[in-house]
Amino acid sequence: MEQIQPSVSVSPHGRFERLQEDPKYISHFTRNPGLKGQRRLHCILLRYLLAGLGLFFLGLLIGLFAHTPSVKPPVHPSETPNLHKFKTLWMGLGLNDVRLSNHTVLLSVPGSTPNTITDKSSNQCFLPNGIPCDQRGLNDLPKQQFSYAAYSADGSLQGEVVDVQYGSVDDLKRAKNSRNLTNQIAVVKLGKAPLLYKLSLLSELGFGGVLLYIDPCDAPPGRHTWHQAFRVTLNPGGNPSMGTPPLADGMFSQDVSRGNLTSLLVQPISAFLAKTLLSSPAKGQGDSCIPMAMPLNAERRKIILTIGNEVYYKKIYNVVGYLKGRRNPDRHVLVGSHHGNDQGGGASAIMNQLIAALTEQTKRGWVPDRTTVFCSWGGTGLGNIGSYEWGKDNSIVLKSSAVAYISLNSPVRGTENLRATASPTLLQQLLSCIRGGNCPGPNVSSLQLPGDVNFFANQLAVPTMEFAFEEIKAEEASSFLSEAQFSSDLPETLDPLFKFHETIAKMTAEAILRLVNDPVLPFYPLDIALDVQNKLQGKTLLLSASSLRDQATFFQSETMRPANDPKERDPSLVRMLNDVLRDLEKSFIIPQTLPGVYRMMALSQPGYSAEKDPGLILGLPVYFKAILPGHVWLFQFSGTPFLFKFMSFLF
């Protein structure tokens, strides 16, 4: 069949315009010039015209929807079948009550192509790990896509590279005095202060972009950061689509439908790329390491930062199992880990071992006094989303039922040193568990912990505890490096014999047994009073804190009587005493803090000292002056009488 040629040429203006341009257009199709034929032809043309207009408006509507910012998800594989296996496993280990909960949340993920950094002077394009874009291999794509800042702004930005070191107040003052910072790109080291706090300062100064890296001098010996980028999250916690309020002026955007919680373009990079951009002479790692810094006479390099993150809605799941207590089933000790392919499986292995060990004891007749709640959270790496959403849904119950939270966030991240961290009231319990673990010289402290413990410690002031092995002791410069997330090694790679995992499991199990079994909770009021005293300066405040310490000492001695003598354990009085002990740390919640800083005052900043960064003082002395009425009996925080509550119970 021969191809049919159109009898009329189509105008470049379009078919409908052609009708107006050529009055004889109809005559090409008219065989009989009669009126009837003309009417029929007019009806046909009218039908085509109406159909064309309908298609035009339909296309217009489709175009409008296509160009409207939308976060409707593409088809993503569901994790429901795997979590049903998780639930079945826990029930097979002996838990009779295991529940799945889900939350539809906004996730921020890498785009289909890696983010890039382009040097304007040489027109050289780099990937986040420092490899030139044209040398990228097919196997490099997953690693490059993992290197991003979740919930960063996206787009392209051209600006000068500005070295701000750790982003402290002094570092930023020096940078501000040397140049105009508006829409420039800051190169910032992780460490010494929370990332969200640094970003809030950079945003206030007018920066448009931020490149994050880890100085090799700060990194653990086993962590080679020269050619390794990483992931961070800018989500302070929970589901970003629920209208997270800004933590600081200019820090968060109110429009979270695009998935960006900040106006800054943020990208983690490798130390090698940071060295290139800063023209730094730094080299080495360890004791002889030279920290990275841009030389004073270095050329001000201009770069183009391109970020293409994507967002979509997806259901994340939590698995929660209950081992019921007998006398006080409404008092809960929470044990939390996480599930996810990008964060290793060591925590889940320890959790399963704990469940198996404790349920085996119940089969032999042991019945705990309080309920143990085993939690496996989803969405941890993007801002502890699962734990936040579950905690908010159950916050009313948790305020009265949660006794303690034991974290298994990242139990084995090295094999050199044991780090044991707990709230001040649980420090003695922590030391008791360590003594049986044959771990000489552990690093014991009361620091704010990363991971899913955030909601319970920060929002509910639940006493917390964590055991973890790491490569190096906590040093000032390396603090907050845990905010960088690397592709996790498999547990058998880091700990092939699982002996470190087993040690963590044993110490955690001992802590659980004490917390669910002891008639009087193993909390120590004196430790929190001493912690408060150590944070204060000034004669007046120290006198008040000294009086607080004396009263706390007396109260602690009173708690020892029912703890050591069964005859003193009247059930109603012991329950009341335990509730007072449970609520001790709730009296030390600060109403408002800086971004990334816990509201729980007794949890210190790792490696922090007020002299080195006055911006992180948090106004504690001022806060104490405002709330101390001058009499220790009315010493109160956030509206809750502290020692008065003790005394009303005792007398």
C-alpha positions, 0 to 999 in steps of 0.5 A: 500500500502506497503511503498516503500523502497529506493533501494540505500542507500544515502551517508552522503555526498549527492546524487550527491556525491553518483554517484561518490562513487558507479560506479555501481549505474546505474546498480541498475536501469538497466534491459537491458544492451543494448546501447539504454537503457543506452542512455535513462538512461543517458538522464534521469539522465542528466535531473535530474542532471540539475534539481538538479543544478537548484534547488541548485542555486535557493536555493543559491539565496534564501539563499543570499536574506534571509541573506541580511539585509532587511527592507521590511515590514511585513503586518501591519494594515493600519491606512488609514480608521481611518484617513479618518474618521478623515478627515470626522469629520473635514469636518463635523465640518465645515472645507471645505479644509481638506487634507491627506498627507502620507510619507513612512518612516522607523519605529523602533519597539520592537522585538517579545521578550522583551529586557533583562538585565542579571546579570553575577554574579547571572545569573539572567535575568531581564526585563526592569521594573525589573521583573525577566524574569521567572516571566513574565506574559502574560499580561506583554508583551505589557508593556515590549515591549513599554519599548525600545529606538527607533533606538537603535543599537541591539544585545548583549553586556557584560560589567561593569555597570558604574554610570555616574549620569546625564551624565554631563561633570563633571560626565563623567570626574569622571567616566573616571578617575576611570576606562577604559570605552571602551565597558562598560555600562553606567547607566544614569539618564534622566534630566538636558540636552538633551538625544542626547547630553548625548549619543554623549558624551558617544559614544565619550568616548567609551561606548558600551551600555546605561541604562536610568532611572528616579530618583524617586527624580526627578519624579513628585509625581504622576509618580511612576517610581520604576517599570515602564520603558518607551520609548525614541527615538534617532531620532532627527527628520524626516525619518531616512532612508533619510540619517540623518547626524551624529550629533557628531563624532561616534554618528550616523551610516551612515547605517540606513538600519538596523534602528539604528541611533547610535552604542550604545545599549540603553535601558530604565529601571525602577528605581527599576532595576537601584537601583539593578544594582547600589547597591544603598541605595536610597529610597523614593520620595519627599522632603526626597528622597535620590538620586540614586548613586553607593557607592564607595565600591560597587562591579563592576557588570557585565551584559549582555544587549540584545536588539532585535528591529525591523524595517520596512517601513510604511506609516504615515499620516498627516491630515491638514485642512484650515480655510481660511483668507480674507485679508491675506490668504497666512499668516498662523497660525499653530495649531498642535497636533498628533494622535496615540494610544500610546499617548492619545487622549486629544490633538485630543479632544481639536483640535476638540473643537477648530475647532468646535468653530471657524467654528461656528463663521464663520457661524455667519459672522466672517471672519479671517484676516489670515488662520488657519492651523489645523494639526494632525501629525503621527509618533510623538513618534518616532521622530516627523516624520510626522511634519518634512516630511510635513514641509520639503515638504512645507518649501519654502512656510512656510518660508514666510507664517508661522506666528506662531505655537501653540502646543497641544503636551501634553496639560494635563499631570497633574493637579497641575500647568499650564505651559505656554511656548512661544518664547520671542516675544510672551510672552506678548501674552501668559500672556494676554491669561492666565489672562483670564483663572483664573490660578494663579501663572502660570509658564511662560517661553521661553524654547525649547518645545518637540514634533512636534513644533521642526521642526517649531521652530528649522528649520524655527524659527517660533514663538511658544506657548504652554499651558499645565497642569502638576504635578509639576513646572519645576525644574532643575533636572526634565527638559527634563523628557518629553523625556521619553514616558509612556503609556498614560492614557486616558483623562477621567482617568487624567481629568474625568470632562475635565475641564483642557482640557477645560481651555487649549482649551479656552486659545488656542482659544484666542491665535488663535483669536489674531494671525489671527485677529489682524491687527498688529501681537501681537509680542514684539521686546523688549522682544527678545532684553531683552532675548538676553541681559540676555544671555550675559556676558562681558562689550563690549557685554552688551554695544552692547546689551543695544544699541540693547534694545534701538533700539528695544524699539523704534521699538516697540513703532512704531508698537503700532501706527497702532496697536492702531489707525485704521487711521495708517493702510495703508494695504501695510505698515501694511503687511510689518510691520507684515512681519518684526515682523514675521521674528524677531526670524529668526535673532537669528538662530545659524548655528550649535548646540550640539545634542538635542539643538535647533538652536533658540538661544532665546529658553533656555534650561530648568533648564540650567546654564552654571556654572553647565554644561559648555558643554552646553554653546553653545559658545554664547559669542564667537558667539556674538563676531564673528558676532557683528561688533561693530555697532548696526545698523548692528547687524546681525545673519545668514546673515540677518540684524536685526535692519537695517531691522527695520530702513529701514522699518520705514524710 
